[in-house]
Structure formats: structure tokens, C-alpha cells
Amino acid sequence: MTSSIKTMLMLALLSGIILVFGQTMGGSTGLAIALGLALIMNVGSYWYSDKLILRLYKAREVSAADAPMLHRMVEDLAANAGIPKPKVCIVPQETPNAFATGRNPENGVVAVTEGILRLLSPEELKAVLAHEIGHIRNRDMLVQTVAAVLGTVIMFLASMAKWAAIFGVGRSNSEEGGGGGNFLASMLLAVLAPLAASLIQFAISRSREYMADEAGAAFCGNPKALASALDKLSSASKAVPIHDGTPATAHMFIVNPFTGGGMANLFSTHPPVQERIRRLQSM
């Protein structure tokens, strides 16, 4: 099964959890409320998430005169990917890392930290930029934003379900066949659904990272340079973690900038770096 199909199935599963919540909490009314909430949050995230992330990390756009090498690389890679040239930003952080954002290829942005410019060779830097161009080409920012929003809605509904069960708010006993069963079902959903949503979000993020690695290797024509860059970035990000950020944005970076060494793979936003390197070296 391809990564794209897996992603679509996981997004459908997230949506299904929301529908089950809505139905359990309030029948057709609860379902309509859940759908409306998800729609509103998706639209807002689609239009504004790129501006928020750039502001959060104090990213500043640089011109071709300010960073000619960066602009040349991005222009060449965008042409290889068949997308408009993204804007180029630099993040004032010592930790070496990079991310892409933008609601579609026409509004794409590639951002690199000051630290990555000092750490990587030109070939490795171009490979990292190619990975980020891959994210833009694959519309990963939109996919991951939708997944994050759906997960947020599930967390919100879980909290509502918990308090509704405690205070006896929701569908009547006659509809559910008994208050005790309804209480247990609501509490079970409130506990398990957020956990399931988080696992699905992490799985989506890991799947898109593999796809961006493959796309980046194709766009730069040098998978070994990307493998070498990932090895350096993984070690350096543990030694110099990012500051003034939030773990909620970890999925956007090429390597997780918040880990000092080792969450379980199941709960990670990124695939194991060594597995990514192995795949790239085998290309």
C-alpha cells in the first residue's frame, strides 16, 4: 500500500472518530455540531497556519540579493518539481533545521535556520531544500494541518463527552437503552479516542516524511547527500534543541527539534532517522 493511500485512509479514520463522537453525544444534532466545528477549524487553518508558524519562529523573508545561493538552489529545485518558486526565509535559531509551509504550491515558503547554513555542505543543504520542496509539491502542509485540526476537534469532543457523561447530559436513556451503558460508552470514547487520534496523526506525519525524502532525492538527484544531511541534523538537534517554539509544530521540521533522545517510535512525529537514511542510501 502506498504512503498516499495510507494517508487518505488515516484521515478518513480521524473523520470517522469525529462522526462517532457526534452520534454518541447527541444523535443527529451532535453529528451536525461536530461536522460544523471541524469545517470551521479546517478553513481557518487552511488560510492562516503559514503566517502563524512563520511569526512563531520569527522567520524573515530574504531576497535573492541577501541570500543568492539559497535562492539559486530553491529556484532550480522548484523547476525540477514543476512548482512556482517558494519564498525563502531564514529563522534566527542556532539549532540546524528547516521546514516548509504554505497552503498550496503557489503560496509555498521554505525556511532554514541560521544553524543549518553553518553546518551543512552546499550539496547537503540543497538536498534538505529538496526535501522541503517535496513537502510543498505533495501539499503536505495542508494534509498535516487537516490532520492536526481533526485531532484538535477530537480532543475537544472528548472533553465534552467526559463532562456530559458525568453530569448526565446527552441522549436520553430511552434512546440508549440505559444510562449506565451510555455513561460507560461516553467515558470509553473520551479516553480512547484522543489516544487513537494522536497515534493516527503521528502515523500520517511519518508517512509524509518518507514521501518527502523520496521526492527530495529525486528533485536534487543526490539521495546520499540527503542521507548525510539527516545524520548531521539528527545529532546536532539533540545537542542544540530549538527554543521559543512549541512541540505542536515538530512535524513541520525535517528532523524533530524538540527531542533530546528518544520517544518510542509509535509516538514520534518523524520516522527513525536511521531508517530514513537506510532508504535513501538504497536508492
Helices and strands as residue ranges (DSSP letters): H 3-56, E 60-61, H 68-81, E 87-91, E 98-101, G 105-107, E 109-113, H 114-119, H 122-137, H 140-167, H 173-176, H 179-220, H 223-239, G 247-252, G 265-267, H 273-281
